[in-house]
C-alpha cells in the first residue's frame, strides 16, 4: 500500500478506484480537467464532479478488484473503500447509511502504521465522526 497523506483516500488503491470512477462517469471532461495544462487542483475537480454515480463507479471498481464479499477483503481493500466513502461524504454526496457504518467500523478497527501516525490518528477520528453523523439525504 502506498500513501502520500493522512486522509483515507490518499492511498494508492482508493486513488486508483476514484480515478477510474471519475473517468468512467465524466469521460473527456474529467480527462481535460486532469490534464497537466489545467492548473485546477484535484480536490477542486473532485468537488465539481463527485456525485452518486462516481461513488457507485468507484465501489464497482473496488469490487472488480477484490470481489463482491466485502467481509473477505484485506485491510488495504477495506481502507480503499473507506477512502472512497469518506471523499464522497466530505463533498456532500449522499452515502447510504449501511456503507457509512461499514466504513466507520473499518476505520475504527484500522491498525495505525502510517507515518506520521499522530496526524493520521487525528484525521481518522474526524473521518469516523463524519461517517457516524446522520446523513439526512442518504438513500
N, C-alpha and C positions, 0 to 999 in steps of 0.2 A: 504494500500500500504506500503510495506516495501522497504527501500532503504539503501544502505550502502556506497554510494559515491555520487559524484556530476554529474556523467555522466548519460545521459538519459537511457542508457542500464544497469545502476546499480540499477534498481528497480526490485522487485521480478517478476512481470508479464513479463517484457522484458526478463529477465534471463531465466524464465521457457520456453518461446517460443523459445529462441535461443538454449537452451539445447536440447529441443525436436527436433528442426530442424537439429542440428549437428548430433544428434543420428540417426535420420531417414535417413539422406543423407549418413553419413560416417560409421554408424553402429559400428562394432567391433573396427575399427581403432580409432574412437572417444572415445569409452569406455576405450581402452588401454591407450590412451593419458591422459584421465581424471582420471586414477587410482591414488590412494594415493601413490603408489610406483613410480610414474613418477613425477620428480621434475619440469617439464616444466610448467611455468606459464600459466594460462588460456588465457591470452592475446596473447601469442605466439601460442597457439593451435588454437585460432580463426584466427590468421594471416595466419597460414598454411592451414586451411581448408575452410575459408569463400569463397563462390562463389555465382553465381546466383541461384544455387539450394538451398543453405542454406537460402538465402533471401526469396525465394518463399515458402520454407517449414515453415519458421518462420511466414510469413504472413498467411499461411494456418492455422497454429496453433492458431493464434490470431482470425482469422475468425471463426474457430471451437468454440472458447470460447465466442466470442462476437457477432457473426452474420456477415452477408455479407454487411449490411448497415453501412458503416463506419461513416456516419454522425450521426448515433444514438448511437455511442459508448460514454461511460462515460470518464471522464478525465484520469482515471487510464489506461484504454484500449488505449486511444489516446497516452499517454506517452509511453506505451509499444511499440506501432507501431513506434513512434519517435525513441526510443532506438534501435529497430531492424534496422531501416533505417540508423541511424547515425553510428552504428557499422560497417555496411557493406560499407557505403560511406567512412568512415575513413580508411578502409582496402583496398580501391581501387576497390571494386566491383561496376560495373556499376549499377546504380539505375535509373529506369525510371523517367523522369522529373516530371510527374504528382505526383508520390509518394514522390519525394524530395520536391516538392512545398507544398503538403499536410502536410508533417511532419514539414516543416519550419513554415507554418502558425499555426499549432497546438502549436509548441514551442513558437511562438510569443505571443500566447494567454494564455500560461501557467500561472496559479496563483502560485506565488513563495511562498511556505510554507516549504521549505527544511531547514534543519539545517546542515551546515552553509549556510545561504541564500546568502551572498555576493559571495561565491565561486560558488554556483550553478548558480547565475545570470551571472557571467563571463563565466562559462562553456557553459551555454545555448546560450549566444551571439555567442560564437565560433562555436557551432553546427549549429546555424541558418546561419551563414556566410558560413560554409562549404556546407550546403544544397542549398544555393542561388547561389553558384558558378556554372557556366556552367560545365556540365559533358560531354566531347566530346564522350565518349563511351557509353552513356546511350542508352538503347534500345528504 
